[in-house]
Amino acid sequence: MKSIRWSTLVILLLLAVFPLVIQSDYYRHILIIALMWVVIGSSWNLLSGYTGQVSFGHAIFFGIGAYTAGLCTTQLDISAWYGMLLGGPVALLIGLVIGWICFRLRGPYFALATIAVGEIFRLVATEWVDFTEGMQGILIIQTFRSKIPYYYLALGLAAACIYSIHTVMNSKWGYYFLAIREDQDAAEALGISSFRYKSLSLMISAFFTGLAGAFYMNYMAFIDPQVVFSLHFISIMAILVGIIGGVGTLWGPPTGAFIMVLLQETFRSAFFGMLPKWVSEAHVLVFGLLVIFVIRYMANGIVGDWGKIRQVFSGRKASPSAGSGN
Amino acid sequence: MEVLIQTLVAGILMGGIYALVGLGMTLIMGVMKIVNLAHGQLMMIAMYITFVLFDHFHIDPYFSLLVSMPALFLLGAFIQKYLLNPLLKVDSILPENQVLMTVGIGMILTEIVRFIFQSDYKSVKTSYSFSTMYLGTISFNTSMVVAFCIAVLLTGGLFFFLAKTDVGKSVRATAQNKDAALLMGVNAEWITILTYGLGAALVAAAGTLLLPIYYLFPDVGGRFTLKAFVITILGGMGSTVGAIVGGVFLGIAESLGATYISMALSDAVGLVIFLLVLIFLPGGLKKLTKI
């Protein structure tokens, strides 16, 4: 516990009092979505940033979580809140199967395989109308009218997710994950079963992403395959959250999540209505430019390259030793 | 029986175009060792170039190959020189930086096109778009046949280039071993630029050839990026012959899927094959043929 610094507690406290101070449902909503992305981004980071298996398919787990919750209502006639119990484990099990298939591949090929699996899930969810309602999607009735219960649930999820990843990364598993990322063959030679630890990493990652999906179902009360299994809006967004914040850092994805959600909202509302309407169509373009800029100039993201950024703003010349670490 | 033959014919003709898509991807993958996730988006740009030439200047899509291929060659070379090559000097935790970069490039290309042309579906309707030829009772779509023939010619040209010319040999040398090629005096950086340009030009040809019978909208690129890597994985990564076989195979499989399973799921057929190949035949068809 001693490694949790006071700054973490301050942030947590600020986030905890936020909805009590700010009365606007609009800002509460933005923060709920941002917290949900903290969970997805951090989970992605565990698999891709720490373990080095870049996933382009986190929409699979998100969608499965969301559909598990939705199907609880449409198929089993029980509350979608059971999805919060089932969504994580179901995503974890499916993650296990996907890992069994995809971990035969390394590097970019793994990334490709995850895209393919993601697209298959999207197509199946679209075409299997009897089970999933297809394109029509699943509509439920929201339990609470106030945003506050959802807010604290999202905050709890985000905190649990970050805390779990922090714990895992400080355990023996964490070191194995890093070893696999740095050099899989060397790790194998030292007796680390790369398949086993990659699977573990994927399972934890899938579990939290599935929970986030189940939360989304309960909060938004409507899902359809084009949204929750979307390559662009979920899988790629998860990657953007990770790389913009900083891959392989604990606080990178949370930072990235807040930046991305705020940016998305700013552009979608055309700078809160201050700029002409066409600006709102440009938000994906801005994401693309941001990706190129970040990869080119801040390869380790905002948190990873924080030292470098501070130097630019303080106007000091970079010393040769600085800025090269991660 | 007739339905089966008809389906196979349609599949093989489509396969010729897929082979072009796959060849471009394979070249890039072979030389740069990266997966180009902007591949379909490059194709989409070529399709829009063809569309504009047809719509505003009434140029036949087959003649616009002369514009779309060089244009995409330049675009590809630009991307490689100014966006991908500089990344080799940046260190980062994830080795997949270049792949992520291609995702960003793909997004930008799609969004720019969406900005200019909106999201509407567009198509090029030529006088021969729906004309068919008959051989016995089997019908051949004229523009598919022309497209197939041009695809074969381009593929032949590529093989000649790779096998017989000095530059082509340098490309192959760089693909085999970049460091050794450097030591032999090959300007590897220039070769990567050339290769990405060539890959883009090939996929541009595929896009242009497809246009008389297809429709286009800004997001069409993503669909072809997926197909491109299904073909590449199917053919065995980095094998040019494999890419052709993979392309034809995918064409036939999709065509069979559309006839016998369901039209809506024909896109999924390729993806399922892709997973089956990963599980049962890692290494693709190359493993079987040893080419």
Chai-1 contact restraints between the chains, C-beta under 6 A:
chainA,res_idxA,chainB,res_idxB,connection_type,confidence,min_distance_angstrom,max_distance_angstrom,comment,restraint_id
A,V54,B,E96,contact,1.0,0.0,6.0,A-B,restraint_1
A,I101,B,I279,contact,1.0,0.0,6.0,A-B,restraint_2
A,R104,B,P282,contact,1.0,0.0,6.0,A-B,restraint_3
A,P108,B,V35,contact,1.0,0.0,6.0,A-B,restraint_4
A,P108,B,E96,contact,1.0,0.0,6.0,A-B,restraint_5
A,P108,B,V99,contact,1.0,0.0,6.0,A-B,restraint_6
A,L112,B,V35,contact,1.0,0.0,6.0,A-B,restraint_7
A,L112,B,F229,contact,1.0,0.0,6.0,A-B,restraint_8
A,A116,B,L271,contact,1.0,0.0,6.0,A-B,restraint_9
A,A116,B,F274,contact,1.0,0.0,6.0,A-B,restraint_10
A,E119,B,L271,contact,1.0,0.0,6.0,A-B,restraint_11
A,I120,B,L271,contact,1.0,0.0,6.0,A-B,restraint_12
A,L123,B,A268,contact,1.0,0.0,6.0,A-B,restraint_13
A,E127,B,A264,contact,1.0,0.0,6.0,A-B,restraint_14
A,V247,B,I93,contact,1.0,0.0,6.0,A-B,restraint_15
A,V247,B,L94,contact,1.0,0.0,6.0,A-B,restraint_16
A,G248,B,I93,contact,1.0,0.0,6.0,A-B,restraint_17
A,V284,B,M107,contact,1.0,0.0,6.0,A-B,restraint_18
A,V284,B,E111,contact,1.0,0.0,6.0,A-B,restraint_19
A,L285,B,E111,contact,1.0,0.0,6.0,A-B,restraint_20
A,G288,B,G104,contact,1.0,0.0,6.0,A-B,restraint_21
A,G288,B,M107,contact,1.0,0.0,6.0,A-B,restraint_22
A,G288,B,I108,contact,1.0,0.0,6.0,A-B,restraint_23
A,V291,B,G104,contact,1.0,0.0,6.0,A-B,restraint_24
A,I292,B,G104,contact,1.0,0.0,6.0,A-B,restraint_25
A,I295,B,N97,contact,1.0,0.0,6.0,A-B,restraint_26
A,I295,B,L100,contact,1.0,0.0,6.0,A-B,restraint_27
A,I295,B,M101,contact,1.0,0.0,6.0,A-B,restraint_28
A,A299,B,V90,contact,1.0,0.0,6.0,A-B,restraint_29
A,A299,B,S92,contact,1.0,0.0,6.0,A-B,restraint_30
A,N300,B,S92,contact,1.0,0.0,6.0,A-B,restraint_31
A,N326,B,I93,contact,1.0,0.0,6.0,A-B,restraint_32
